[in-house]
Amino acid sequence: IRAVRDATMKQLSSPTWEWKDHARLIRREDNDCTRPGEVVARTIHAELDVPWFLEAYGDNHRGAVLDTNAVDNLTPVTTGKAKFMVHIPCSIKAAAMNKTQESPADLRAIVEYGHGLFYHREEVSESPHVQMAHENGYILMAMDWRGMSAFDLLIVIKTLMSTPRLFQATRDNLIQGYANKIALQHFAQNEMLSSDWLLFGSRFAKKRAIPTFDSKKPVSAFYGISQGGILGAGYTALIGPTNLIDRAILGVPGSPFALILTRSLEFQGYDKILLLNFYNNRHVRILLSLTQMAWDSTEGSGLLAGPIEEAFPRVLLQAGLGDSTVPTLAAEALARAFGAQTLPGNPRQIYGISIGKPANEISDGPHATLTELLFEEEYPTLPVKDLVGPHNGVHYCVRKDSQILKQIETFIDSGKVIDVCDKDRCHRQHANC
């Protein structure tokens, strides 16, 4: 996986690679920002040329695996295509057009969003994300997790039902997906802001570029939730040496997958498929443990493990005690892999995780931080044994919590990690968001 990363960066950094020749607009949607409730001024649907390392390219090739010769020689098989989308909020358009009456906001950050389990890039369009972007001056962009998106679900089901060897294809497609996302980050920092796609103005007037906050280069941030946080940990660890991402927020994340799945409500349907081929769940556990050895290379806990040590960007992990979708036990494991610290207001102390100091006048806080919310009604209901807990809303309420959002925005804007639990220890009575 590191070879794919290095080969991708090698090609993108070549003097002969010009992004204006490798990025194409598919569709542009302009919205009326004077319409009540509208916060997105423009949505861009586009595609990039990307270095391709799978043996096959094109439609109906989600079952392809990595070409080992291409990986070993750091030479792509061909140039593929990867689609993405971008949201520009109304506040940034207002700043570009100098409309002071419309709450303008200069561009502070370009935030890449990582979607949830077997979903797709359109998840970035959900109201909380675009509202946060509008209020703070963020451009949002998103690309599918190739290998673990809605378009890969049929391959995964076939793997579980009858063809376990296809698991390699899922992993290898995810590695290609990481390469695609590295290309997106490289494009965002080297070409996107100067492209015609992001200029505003009428057809008869000079087009206006988007102004940046304090005339500085915008922050490059990643924000992933659920699967976006799980895979985002691996992506963040992998992309670290490239310096393409300044900071990452991982919402309700965890690691490893083999630990998460058997304790997750989301796994119940997939478990039933597996039991069509196995006698009991002990056999399912053995299979998951075996496949985890191959999956480790794509996860945060695997990429952060020795003996290789690489730099990674500052990371903020946010979890909910009582979560029955991604168990907090897995979030703890991921936090230890990052060497994360909690802050003094955290609702509990965690074995193997020290307590750090929040941001102040001279420090931005820990390099990696874990913040937890404790949901008092849901937390005691989780089983102690390796069982799935009852359905609750913790997994979804963490991302909507006002203090969690405040911590995210402060972290993106300034890099400072504030202790949002210092007053109430982040206790929440019930997950009723």
Buried (B, 14 or more C-beta within 10 A) or exposed (E): BEBBBBBBBBBBEEEEBEBEEBBEEEEEEEBEBEEEEBBBBBBBBBBBBBBBBBBBBEEEEBBBBBBEEBBEEBBBBBEBBBBBBBBBBBBBBBBBBEBEEBEBBBBBBBBBBBBBBBBBBEBBBEEEBBBBBBBBBBBBBBBBBBBBBBBBBEBBBBBBEEEBEBBBBBBBBBBBBBBBBBBBBBBBBBBBBEBEBBBBEEEEEEEBEBBBBEEEEBBBBBBBBBBBBBBBBBBBBBBBBBEBBBBBBBBBBBBBBBBBBBBBBBBEEBBEBBBEEBEEBEEBBEBBEEBBEBBBBBBBBBBBEEEEEEEBBBBBBBBBBBBBBBBBBBBBBBBBBBBBBBBEBBBEEBEEBEEBEBBEEEEBBBBBBBBBBBBBBBBEEBEEEEEBBEEBBBBBBBBEBEBBBEBBBBBBBBBBBBBBBEEEBBEBEBBEE
